[in-house]
Amino acid sequence: MTAHDSQETAHGRLKRHPALVELGRAVKERRVILFAGAGLSMSVGLPSWADLFVQIGSELQLDSSALLGPDVSYHTLAEYYRIQRGSIGPLRSWMDRRWSVSEERVAQSEVHRIIVELDFPIIYTTNYDRNLEAAFAAHGKPFVKIANARDITRTRLNETQIVKFHGDFDEDASLVFAETDYLERLAFNSPLDVKFRADAMGSTILFIGYSMSDLNIRLLLYRIWRSWRESGYEHDRPPSYVFMTQPNPVQEAVVAQWGITPIVGEGEAPADALLDFLRSLADAVAALP
């Protein structure tokens, strides 16, 4: 079996997934919020976090190989960088230059084209880059970017909101990047957190581009579940879904416990699996009357 045949087979299996009809109907009725992570940006060639470790090590004259142990995250390293340099500004500037792809490449990305065409009313992303905004501009679809409390007042009817949940390269103060930033967000009470809680209570949420080992996304999934449980109306909660690029029975069971339905791909490459899923979802929407 060729790689192309394998992709076609995976695409066919996803098209028959029982959750896709329900999810597709919610997408068509514009009742779905998309929540997109690093996997979306990596699908157009953005580097991994390992490059960031190397850059911090180089700037601070540290042994980068020694930094990649299990006890050090890029959040902790970014915090150390801020302590040593007084600001993450220079590092943010490097990321802005290094973590960018051409508008032409984004315009040619089938993953981004499908996302634009699915017409989600709101897209939350933890990515700092501008790829989603570039995709909407390339395909002539109006949008409004939201990175802070002021931006919330600029929303307009029938324009997709692109909410930069962890900030935006255009505004250093908005970035949730170093360890202190993440710890402060644990209270879940910033303006964007309040907005997300309100949006999430009345909508289906679809998570793509995340590793289920990411503690931040797991905390978010847990908080959504807890909010509904404490409301006393848990059985009225709209269904939500997470796309996982590969089977993982442990993670699938945990997210299912929190009321999130896992939809699992089978592609060897995460980018291919994500594309197969989005194609299948677009097909499910198109097949509805």
C-alpha positions as CSV (number, residue, x, y, z in Angstrom):
1,M,0.0,0.0,0.0
2,T,1.4,3.4,-1.0
3,A,1.5,6.4,1.3
4,H,-1.3,8.0,-0.8
5,D,-3.4,4.9,-0.4
6,S,-2.9,4.9,3.3
7,Q,-4.0,8.6,3.5
8,E,-7.0,7.8,1.5
9,T,-7.9,4.9,3.8
10,A,-7.5,7.1,6.9
11,H,-9.6,9.8,5.2
12,G,-12.3,7.3,4.6
13,R,-12.3,6.0,8.2
14,L,-12.6,9.6,9.5
15,K,-15.5,10.3,7.2
16,R,-17.4,7.4,8.8
17,H,-16.7,8.5,12.3
18,P,-20.1,8.8,14.1
19,A,-19.2,12.1,15.7
20,L,-18.6,13.8,12.4
21,V,-22.3,14.1,11.4
22,E,-23.2,15.9,14.7
23,L,-20.1,18.0,14.6
24,G,-20.6,18.9,10.9
25,R,-24.2,20.0,11.6
26,A,-23.0,22.2,14.4
27,V,-20.4,23.7,12.1
28,K,-22.9,24.4,9.4
29,E,-25.2,26.1,11.9
30,R,-22.2,28.2,13.1
31,R,-22.4,26.8,16.6
32,V,-18.8,25.7,16.9
33,I,-15.8,27.5,18.3
34,L,-12.4,26.4,17.0
35,F,-9.5,26.2,19.5
36,A,-6.3,25.8,17.6
37,G,-2.8,25.0,18.9
38,A,0.8,24.7,17.7
39,G,0.0,21.8,15.4
40,L,-1.8,24.2,13.1
41,S,1.2,26.4,12.7
42,M,3.6,23.5,12.3
43,S,1.5,22.3,9.4
44,V,3.0,25.2,7.4
45,G,6.5,24.7,8.5
46,L,7.0,26.7,11.7
47,P,9.8,25.2,13.9
48,S,9.3,23.4,17.2
49,W,10.0,24.7,20.7
50,A,13.4,23.0,20.5
51,D,14.7,25.8,18.4
52,L,13.7,28.2,21.2
53,F,15.7,26.3,23.7
54,V,18.8,26.5,21.5
55,Q,18.3,30.3,20.9
56,I,18.0,31.0,24.6
57,G,21.0,28.9,25.3
58,S,23.0,30.8,22.7
59,E,22.0,34.3,23.9
60,L,22.7,33.5,27.5
61,Q,25.8,31.4,26.8
62,L,24.2,28.3,28.3
63,D,24.7,24.7,27.3
64,S,21.5,24.1,25.3
65,S,21.8,20.3,25.5
66,A,21.7,20.5,29.3
67,L,18.6,22.5,29.2
68,L,16.4,19.9,27.5
69,G,15.9,17.8,30.6
70,P,12.5,16.8,32.0
71,D,12.7,19.4,34.8
72,V,13.0,22.4,32.5
73,S,10.2,23.7,30.2
74,Y,10.4,26.5,27.7
75,H,8.2,28.6,30.1
76,T,10.9,28.3,32.8
77,L,13.6,29.1,30.4
78,A,11.7,32.2,29.2
79,E,11.3,33.2,32.8
80,Y,15.1,32.9,33.3
81,Y,15.7,34.9,30.1
82,R,13.4,37.7,31.5
83,I,15.3,37.7,34.8
84,Q,18.7,37.9,33.1
85,R,17.8,40.4,30.4
86,G,15.0,42.4,32.2
87,S,12.6,41.8,29.3
88,I,11.6,39.1,26.8
89,G,11.5,41.8,24.1
90,P,14.7,40.7,22.2
91,L,13.6,37.1,22.4
92,R,10.1,38.0,21.2
93,S,11.7,39.9,18.3
94,W,13.7,36.8,17.3
95,M,10.6,34.6,17.5
96,D,8.7,37.1,15.4
97,R,11.4,36.9,12.7
98,R,12.1,33.1,13.0
99,W,8.5,31.9,13.5
100,S,7.0,33.3,10.4
101,V,6.2,31.9,6.9
102,S,5.4,33.8,3.8
103,E,1.8,34.9,3.1
104,E,2.0,33.0,-0.1
105,R,2.7,29.7,1.7
106,V,-0.2,30.4,4.1
107,A,-2.4,31.1,1.1
108,Q,-1.5,27.8,-0.4
109,S,-2.1,25.8,2.8
110,E,-5.1,23.5,2.4
111,V,-5.4,23.2,6.1
112,H,-5.9,27.0,6.5
113,R,-8.1,27.2,3.4
114,I,-10.5,24.6,4.9
115,I,-10.6,26.4,8.2
116,V,-11.5,29.7,6.5
117,E,-14.2,28.0,4.4
118,L,-15.7,26.2,7.5
119,D,-16.7,29.7,8.7
120,F,-16.3,29.3,12.4
121,P,-17.7,32.4,14.2
122,I,-14.9,32.4,16.7
123,I,-11.4,30.9,16.6
124,Y,-9.3,30.8,19.7
125,T,-5.6,30.1,19.3
126,T,-2.7,29.9,21.7
127,N,-0.3,30.6,18.8
128,Y,1.5,33.9,18.7
129,D,2.0,34.0,14.9
130,R,-0.2,35.7,12.3
131,N,-0.9,32.8,10.1
132,L,-4.6,32.6,10.8
133,E,-5.0,36.3,10.1
134,A,-3.0,35.9,6.9
135,A,-5.2,33.0,5.7
136,F,-8.4,35.0,6.2
137,A,-6.9,38.0,4.4
138,A,-5.6,35.8,1.5
139,H,-9.1,34.2,1.0
140,G,-10.9,37.5,1.3
141,K,-12.8,36.6,4.5
142,P,-13.4,39.4,7.0
143,F,-12.1,39.0,10.6
144,V,-11.3,40.9,13.7
145,K,-8.3,40.1,15.8
146,I,-8.7,40.1,19.6
147,A,-5.6,40.1,21.8
148,N,-6.7,42.2,24.8
149,A,-9.7,43.7,26.5
150,R,-9.8,46.7,24.2
151,D,-10.1,44.5,21.2
152,I,-13.2,42.8,22.5
153,T,-15.2,46.1,21.9
154,R,-14.3,45.9,18.2
155,T,-16.2,42.7,17.4
156,R,-18.6,43.0,14.5
157,L,-21.5,40.9,13.5
158,N,-20.8,38.2,10.9
159,E,-17.0,38.7,11.1
160,T,-14.9,35.8,12.5
161,Q,-13.2,36.6,15.7
162,I,-9.6,35.4,15.9
163,V,-8.8,35.5,19.6
164,K,-5.1,35.3,20.4
165,F,-5.6,33.6,23.8
166,H,-1.9,33.7,24.7
167,G,-1.1,37.0,23.1
168,D,0.2,38.4,19.9
169,F,3.6,39.3,18.5
170,D,2.3,42.8,17.8
171,E,2.0,43.5,21.6
172,D,4.7,42.3,24.0
173,A,2.4,43.0,27.0
174,S,-0.2,40.5,25.7
175,L,2.1,37.5,25.5
176,V,1.6,34.6,27.9
177,F,5.0,33.2,27.5
178,A,7.2,32.9,30.6
179,E,6.4,30.8,33.6
180,T,5.0,33.8,35.7
181,D,2.6,34.6,32.8
182,Y,1.2,31.0,32.9
183,L,0.9,31.0,36.7
184,E,-1.0,34.2,36.7
185,R,-3.4,32.8,34.1
186,L,-4.2,29.8,36.4
187,A,-6.8,32.0,38.1
188,F,-8.7,32.0,34.8
189,N,-10.0,35.5,35.3
190,S,-8.3,37.7,32.7
191,P,-10.6,39.5,30.2
192,L,-9.9,36.9,27.6
193,D,-10.6,34.1,30.1
194,V,-13.9,35.7,31.0
195,K,-14.8,35.9,27.3
196,F,-13.8,32.3,26.7
197,R,-15.9,31.1,29.6
198,A,-19.0,33.0,28.3
199,D,-18.4,31.8,24.7
200,A,-17.8,28.2,25.7
201,M,-20.9,27.9,27.8
202,G,-23.2,28.2,24.8
203,S,-21.2,26.6,22.0
204,T,-19.6,23.4,20.8
205,I,-15.8,23.6,21.0
206,L,-13.4,21.8,18.7
207,F,-9.8,21.5,19.7
208,I,-7.1,20.9,17.1
209,G,-3.4,21.0,17.0
210,Y,-2.7,20.1,20.6
211,S,-0.8,17.4,22.3
212,M,-2.9,16.0,25.1
213,S,0.3,15.9,27.3
214,D,0.2,19.7,27.3
215,L,-0.7,20.6,30.8
216,N,-2.1,24.0,29.8
217,I,-4.7,22.5,27.4
218,R,-5.5,19.8,29.9
219,L,-6.2,22.5,32.5
220,L,-8.5,24.3,30.1
221,L,-10.4,21.1,29.3
222,Y,-10.8,20.4,33.0
223,R,-12.0,23.9,33.8
224,I,-14.7,23.8,31.1
225,W,-15.9,20.5,32.6
226,R,-15.9,21.9,36.1
227,S,-17.8,25.0,35.1
228,W,-20.6,22.9,33.7
229,R,-20.6,20.5,36.7
230,E,-20.8,23.3,39.1
231,S,-23.6,25.0,37.2
232,G,-26.0,22.1,37.9
233,Y,-26.9,21.9,34.2
234,E,-24.1,19.5,33.1
235,H,-26.6,17.4,31.0
236,D,-27.4,20.5,28.9
237,R,-23.8,21.1,27.9
238,P,-23.2,21.3,24.1
239,P,-21.0,18.5,22.9
240,S,-17.3,19.3,22.4
241,Y,-14.5,17.5,20.6
242,V,-10.8,17.2,20.5
243,F,-8.9,15.9,17.4
244,M,-5.9,13.6,18.3
245,T,-3.5,12.8,15.6
246,Q,-2.8,9.3,16.9
247,P,-4.6,6.7,19.1
248,N,-3.8,7.0,22.8
249,P,-6.3,5.0,25.0
250,V,-5.1,6.7,28.2
251,Q,-5.6,10.3,27.0
252,E,-8.8,9.4,25.2
253,A,-10.3,8.0,28.5
254,V,-9.2,11.1,30.5
255,V,-10.7,13.7,28.1
256,A,-13.8,11.6,27.7
257,Q,-14.2,11.7,31.5
258,W,-14.3,15.5,31.1
259,G,-17.1,15.4,28.6
260,I,-14.9,15.9,25.5
261,T,-15.3,13.4,22.7
262,P,-12.0,12.4,21.1
263,I,-11.8,12.0,17.4
264,V,-8.6,10.1,16.6
265,G,-6.6,10.1,13.3
266,E,-4.2,7.5,12.1
267,G,-1.7,9.3,9.9
268,E,2.0,8.8,10.6
269,A,2.6,12.5,10.3
270,P,0.6,14.9,12.5
271,A,0.2,17.4,9.7
272,D,-1.2,14.7,7.4
273,A,-3.6,13.5,10.1
274,L,-4.9,17.0,10.7
275,L,-5.5,17.6,7.0
276,D,-7.4,14.3,6.7
277,F,-9.6,15.3,9.6
278,L,-10.4,18.7,8.2
279,R,-11.1,17.3,4.8
280,S,-13.5,14.8,6.4
281,L,-15.2,17.5,8.4
282,A,-15.6,19.7,5.3
283,D,-17.1,16.7,3.5
284,A,-19.5,16.1,6.4
285,V,-20.7,19.7,6.3
286,A,-21.1,19.7,2.5
287,A,-23.2,16.5,2.7
288,L,-25.8,18.0,4.9
289,P,-29.0,19.4,3.4
